[in-house]
């Protein structure tokens, strides 16, 4: 690691520890043995096969060891408290899967290393595997809970050590858990997202823990406390109506004497035991990638099935897995034990933060709900001031820049990441005063007006009575609730297809991808580091003189200079404060009937927590000692401006957004009913939509200011023409493949839009 960057000396001791940080050792962190569990060749489930011919699937386990004093590993929280083998090394096991051509001669040289999301093993898509690319999916998450349980045979996980005090005694500490939207006499588990909390109490004596109820919580962390539940009225136990309180002792369940109240949130703070050394997952992920890329065989002679065939590796993760990749880079893990660069490319997808994994008592399934870590420290790529939080000037790429191991990076996001996953400080910092520049090795693409990961696509999915869902989607998170509005269907699929082609060409051939496109405070500025192709694009597909690619003036829409295609004249910022007025959000009857002010005071902001003095805020490492953590401040959040329809400005062209059938939202409103605690608040990170009226008469009768479908497109042929034009524009700017554009036109023609 760089001598200029802070290391965690408080986890080491004395001169020996300092020496450990300054002295490099060789080949101390590596895969020592692989075991093949299954090999299916050819694997018919991967058919139909393409140019690469039949495909093979291999699953297995890798065994590795780490030198706890190696400077590449010392950043791992509690590695010095991990048990060691006879050689003084810390051991791990990681599962893996390989998908590859049966004929090694058909391999393209490209390997995609996919980060499983909460244990879900990843298969590369047909476009990749049929081109001869190799897919590697391997474990990184070692909390042994839910989908990462180590008894599974089809999931990916890593087995990491449990920290012990130097005298061998049990490590204990304070942990917080929450139960929400539950009712009745049955005991309940404490969940993080959808998985059980991975830590158990050191004692089942409830006098050594505290349980409180909350009657309400706001998005900015203001809590209305109900009461403290007496220790005699709850138990660590499993119970139900036929096995009443206190039930049977169980450290994974909570039983209440009077049962759970649906309108209350229950929060318990307790002393837990046996923390996992979860940061080992970063090293395991690094070691698997570099083994399959570089090594001929393991220490016992088992051949690497990819030996000599991999030239390039792109690490890729979606959502939480993308957050893992960002923290992987930040902590310096893109350099292996031989000082080699691990990834040639990194693709964090719909991921705008660094995963909170490398601290004691981490809960890697967390999604930034109240009192969950993950927004601490630099979320931006380059060194940037963080005066609001008083943190050092840092950037995610600090360590790989100094070791010269930074990969090419493409990141893309949608609207849900802005509204619920606290994205925009990555773009403008915590003071939100100016656009943070991108380095030359990073491209950023914003897919406007989309839900997390994109919707299901199609055109009928926006039409009431045809394909528009009649019930709202489930809000992600810990039993969060259900959305009021039907799911947002605007897809990411076709955009991702284009990005995939660009990324491979960039990594394999050095062909630059399209310039970055994302909402900015100064959308007319050209980022010199980003637009290094010399074309002078402004990041919105227009040249500096305000003309489109055909030389025509961009013109005005009916929103004071903004066009419905998301482009605009350059006088106004694309990023504004998160209020209805600043956004220019229209008064849509379906929304104002629920609240006249939404989306004002609605976004989930970054909360600056006080985790205590033993926590490293820049690296999100250390030991949190204050639970629940006090909130020091609420960070100002910005959002993209919208056009007269309520659809976002400043992003890449997307056909359904540019030929819209409604208002496509990156947010939704939580309904009441069976899960009412968050009613009326943002439905976590799921989007919704409000369709346009079909006719002018219909919209006028409801007071809808948005033009009807007939006013926009006249008839079915007019809509198909609009889709064709939107597709041509996206193809010209590099964000849609021609084959996908042709298919979208066929789909529009077959749709029920104004037909009859």
Secondary structure, DSSP 8 states (H G I E B T S, - for coil): --TTS---GGGS-HHHHHHHHH---SS-SEEEEEEEEEEEES-GGG-S--TT-SEEEEEEEEEEEEETTSTTTTTSTTGGGS---TTSEEEEEEEEEEEEESSGGG--SEEEEEE-BTTB-----HHHHTTT-EEEEE----S--GGG-TT-SSB--EE--B-B-TTS-B-EEEEEEEEES--BSS-EE-EETTEE-S-EES---GGGSEEEEEEEE-TT--EEEEEE--GGGEEEEEEETTEEEEEEEEEEEEEETT-B-TT-EEEEEEEEE--B-TTHHHHHHHHHHHHHHH-SB-TT--B-TTTT---EEEEEEETHHHHHHHHHHHTTTTB-TTS-B--SEEEEES--S--S-SEET--TT--S-TT-----S--SSS-EEETTTTEEEE-TTHHHHHHT---EEEEEEEHHHHHTS--THHHHTTTT-S-----TTEEEEEE-S--TT-----SGGGSTTTTS-SS--EE-SSS-EEBSS-B----SHHHHHHHHHHHHHHHHH-------B---TTTT---TTT-TTSS---SSS--TTSB-TTS-B----TBTTB-TTS-B-TTS-SEEESSHHHHT----HHHHTT-SSTTTT-S---EEEE--TTEETTTTEEE---SS-EEEEE---EEE-B-TTS-B-SS---HHHHT-SEEE-S--BB--TTS-TTTTSB-TT--BEEE--SSHHHHHHHT--S--HHHHHSSHHHHHHHHHHHHHHHHHTTSS-HHHHHHHHHHHHHS-TT--
